Amino acid sequence: MNLEPDASFNDILFAVQANRMSHLCVGLDPDQKLWPIHIPFTPNGLLRWAKAIVDATAEYACIFKPNAAFWEVMRAERQLEKLIAYIQENLTQAIFDGKRGDIGATAEKYAQAVFGNYNADAATVNPYLGLDTLDPWIEAGQGRAIFVLCHTTNPGAKQTQEKKLASGEMIFEDLAHELSLKHVSIQGDRGKNCQIGLVMAATFPDQIKALYGKIAMNMPLLLPGVGKQEGDLKATVANAKIYPFFINVSSKIGHASTGRSFARDAALAAKKYRDEINQALAEAG
């Protein structure tokens, strides 16, 4: 891949997607209940497992997403930092999935930690304290991206995110529109601005379609919920295809098996999901 030195997050994402013919994001969430029997469940064991998954699946994935909670609970922050660097050595980007959300100076410190200490290419963030809480992330994330929780995968998301406003729009629709306006307003020098993307749930594919006409066409979508949560892959792809998108699958790939062939089995699962996404794209036209 030939990339300009000032390539933006989207530039790199598009190049990797084209090179690997992939819209698949592989989540790296080490779960002791599904752990390979021959690898110790220790901070260094987590890193060993994750590197093996990256090596096995990189040709099928356009991006990786380690979930910080699974690493922090093991006091494996240093290993997570090394993992992100390893992902980047594989010419792929890493999303720090921490879903951080806080005000003022605290948000600033979170952003500095994620983009500074961890050197992540992107982060998931929670906007429900107000859009002003995103400003420190945008400032710290020049040339990178934030993926803002808009509609989440859990069944209880309806209780808040789908509440109707006086305008008749649901909360998540209004939020998506406001984030799109913010996204458009900060687009400046190529490669130097922070991209704003949305997290939308594959478990609620109709709500992805509800974004039509409300968000910019170049806003990337991170779509979790396929795999263990049994989101509708075909409907999700059909509704997301007009945007830059990638679908996250975590345990169904990373923990495809618990034997010594876990990495090979992860590769087979990643290829399966990559191909199913591409087939769904072809069928959607």
C-alpha positions in Angstrom: 0.0 0.0 0.0 1.3 3.4 -1.0 0.1 6.0 1.5 0.9 9.7 1.8 2.8 10.8 4.9 -0.2 12.9 5.9 -2.8 10.1 5.3 -5.9 10.4 7.5 -7.6 7.7 9.5 -10.1 7.3 6.6 -7.3 7.2 4.0 -5.6 4.3 5.7 -8.9 2.5 6.4 -9.9 2.7 2.7 -6.5 1.6 1.5 -6.5 -1.5 3.9 -10.1 -2.3 3.0 -9.3 -2.3 -0.7 -6.0 -4.2 -0.3 -7.6 -7.0 1.8 -11.1 -6.8 0.3 -12.4 -6.5 3.9 -15.0 -4.7 6.0 -14.2 -6.9 9.0 -13.0 -5.6 12.4 -11.6 -8.2 14.7 -12.2 -7.5 18.4 -9.5 -8.6 20.8 -11.3 -9.4 24.1 -9.4 -12.0 26.1 -12.0 -14.1 28.0 -10.7 -16.6 30.6 -13.9 -18.8 30.1 -12.9 -19.3 26.5 -9.2 -19.4 26.9 -6.7 -21.7 25.0 -5.8 -24.4 27.4 -2.0 -24.2 26.7 -1.5 -20.5 27.3 -1.3 -19.0 30.8 -4.0 -16.5 31.6 -1.5 -13.8 32.6 -0.8 -10.3 31.2 2.0 -11.8 29.0 -0.2 -14.7 28.1 -2.9 -12.2 26.9 -0.3 -10.5 24.6 0.9 -13.9 23.3 -2.7 -14.9 22.4 -3.6 -11.5 20.8 -0.4 -11.4 18.7 -1.3 -14.9 17.4 -4.8 -13.8 16.5 -3.5 -10.7 14.7 -0.9 -12.8 12.8 -3.6 -15.3 11.8 -6.4 -12.9 10.8 -4.6 -9.7 9.5 -5.1 -10.7 5.9 -8.9 -10.8 6.4 -9.3 -7.8 8.7 -9.3 -4.1 7.9 -8.9 -3.0 11.5 -8.6 -4.4 15.1 -10.4 -3.4 18.2 -9.0 -4.4 21.7 -11.6 -3.8 24.4 -9.7 -2.1 27.2 -11.7 -3.6 30.1 -10.6 -7.1 29.3 -6.9 -5.9 29.5 -7.2 -3.5 32.4 -8.9 -6.1 34.7 -5.7 -8.2 34.3 -3.5 -5.2 34.9 -2.2 -5.7 31.4 -2.1 -2.1 30.3 1.6 -2.3 29.3 0.8 -5.4 27.2 -2.1 -3.6 25.6 0.2 -0.8 24.6 2.6 -3.4 23.0 -0.4 -5.0 21.2 -1.5 -1.7 19.6 2.1 -1.2 18.4 2.1 -4.7 17.0 -1.2 -4.2 15.2 0.3 -1.0 13.6 3.4 -3.0 12.5 0.9 -5.2 10.5 -0.1 -2.1 8.5 -3.4 -2.0 10.3 -5.0 0.5 12.6 -6.1 -0.2 16.2 -9.2 1.2 18.0 -8.9 1.5 21.8 -12.4 0.4 22.8 -12.8 2.1 26.2 -16.1 4.0 25.7 -14.7 6.8 27.9 -16.9 9.8 28.7 -16.3 12.6 31.1 -16.1 16.4 31.3 -13.4 19.0 30.9 -10.0 18.2 32.3 -10.9 14.5 32.9 -11.8 14.0 29.3 -8.6 15.7 28.3 -6.6 13.2 30.4 -8.5 10.2 29.0 -7.7 11.5 25.5 -4.1 12.1 26.2 -3.8 8.6 27.7 -5.4 6.9 24.7 -3.7 8.8 21.9 -0.5 9.5 23.8 0.4 6.6 26.1 -1.3 3.9 24.0 -0.8 5.7 20.7 -4.1 4.3 19.4 -5.4 5.2 16.0 -9.0 5.6 17.2 -11.1 5.4 20.3 -14.7 4.7 21.2 -16.2 7.5 23.3 -19.5 8.2 25.1 -21.2 11.5 24.2 -24.1 11.3 26.6 -22.6 13.8 29.0 -22.8 16.4 26.2 -21.0 17.0 22.9 -18.6 19.5 24.6 -17.0 16.4 26.3 -15.8 15.4 22.8 -13.7 18.5 22.2 -10.6 17.2 24.2 -10.7 14.1 22.1 -10.9 16.0 18.8 -8.0 18.2 19.9 -5.9 15.3 21.0 -6.8 13.1 18.1 -5.5 15.0 15.1 -5.1 12.6 12.2 -6.9 9.9 14.1 -10.6 9.1 14.8 -13.2 8.9 17.5 -16.1 6.5 17.2 -19.0 8.0 19.2 -21.6 5.7 20.8 -24.9 6.5 19.0 -27.0 3.4 19.2 -25.6 0.5 21.2 -26.2 -3.2 20.9 -27.8 -4.0 24.2 -31.6 -4.5 24.4 -32.0 -1.8 27.0 -30.6 0.8 24.5 -34.2 1.4 23.5 -35.1 2.8 26.9 -32.9 5.9 26.4 -31.6 6.1 22.8 -34.9 5.6 21.1 -36.9 8.0 23.2 -38.8 10.6 21.1 -37.9 14.3 21.3 -40.4 17.1 20.7 -39.1 17.2 17.1 -40.4 13.6 16.6 -36.8 12.3 16.2 -35.4 9.7 18.5 -32.5 10.7 20.7 -29.9 8.7 18.7 -31.1 10.3 15.4 -30.7 13.8 16.8 -27.3 12.9 18.3 -26.1 11.5 14.9 -27.2 14.7 13.1 -25.4 16.9 15.7 -22.3 14.8 15.4 -22.4 15.0 11.6 -22.5 18.8 11.8 -19.6 18.7 14.2 -17.7 16.3 11.8 -18.3 18.5 8.8 -17.3 21.7 10.7 -13.8 20.3 11.8 -12.8 18.9 8.4 -9.7 20.9 7.5 -6.3 20.1 6.2 -6.1 16.6 4.8 -4.7 14.2 7.4 -4.6 16.7 10.2 -8.2 16.7 11.4 -9.8 14.2 13.7 -12.4 12.0 12.0 -15.7 11.5 13.8 -17.5 8.2 13.3 -20.5 6.6 14.8 -21.0 3.3 16.7 -24.3 1.8 15.5 -25.6 -1.6 16.4 -26.0 -4.6 14.1 -28.6 -5.8 16.5 -30.7 -2.8 15.4 -30.1 -2.6 11.7 -33.3 -0.6 10.9 -31.8 2.2 13.0 -28.8 2.4 10.7 -31.2 3.1 7.9 -32.8 5.9 10.0 -29.5 7.8 9.6 -30.1 8.4 5.9 -30.1 12.2 5.2 -29.0 13.0 8.8 -25.3 12.3 8.6 -22.5 13.1 6.2 -21.7 10.3 3.6 -18.1 10.1 4.7 -18.7 9.4 8.3 -17.3 6.0 9.1 -19.6 3.5 11.0 -18.3 0.9 13.5 -20.9 -1.8 13.7 -20.7 -4.3 16.6 -23.2 -7.0 17.4 -22.6 -9.6 14.7 -21.5 -12.9 16.1 -22.2 -13.8 19.7 -25.0 -11.1 19.9 -26.5 -12.5 16.7 -27.0 -9.2 14.9 -28.4 -9.3 11.4 -25.4 -9.2 9.1 -27.2 -9.0 5.8 -29.6 -6.2 6.9 -26.7 -4.3 8.6 -24.6 -4.4 5.4 -27.6 -3.4 3.2 -28.3 -0.4 5.4 -24.7 0.7 6.0 -23.3 0.2 2.5 -23.6 3.9 1.5 -21.1 4.8 4.3 -17.6 3.8 5.1 -18.2 0.9 7.5 -16.7 -2.1 9.2 -18.4 -4.8 11.2 -16.8 -6.0 14.4 -16.7 -9.6 15.5 -14.9 -10.5 18.7 -15.3 -13.8 20.5 -16.5 -15.8 17.5 -13.1 -15.1 16.0 -10.7 -14.6 18.8 -12.2 -17.5 20.8 -13.2 -19.7 17.9 -11.6 -22.6 19.7 -9.6 -23.4 22.9 -7.1 -25.9 21.5 -3.7 -25.5 20.1 -5.2 -24.7 16.7 -6.9 -21.6 18.1 -5.1 -19.2 15.8 -5.8 -21.3 12.7 -9.4 -21.6 13.7 -9.5 -17.8 14.3 -8.2 -17.3 10.7 -10.9 -19.6 9.3 -13.6 -17.7 11.2 -12.2 -14.4 10.1 -12.2 -15.5 6.5 -15.8 -16.7 6.9 -17.0 -13.4 8.2 -15.0 -11.4 5.7 -16.5 -13.4 2.9 -20.1 -13.2 4.3 -19.8 -9.4 4.5 -18.6 -9.2 0.9 -21.3 -11.6 -0.2 -23.9 -9.4 1.6 -22.5 -6.3 -0.2 -22.7 -8.0 -3.5 -26.4 -9.0 -2.9 -27.2 -5.5 -1.7 -26.1 -4.1 -5.0 
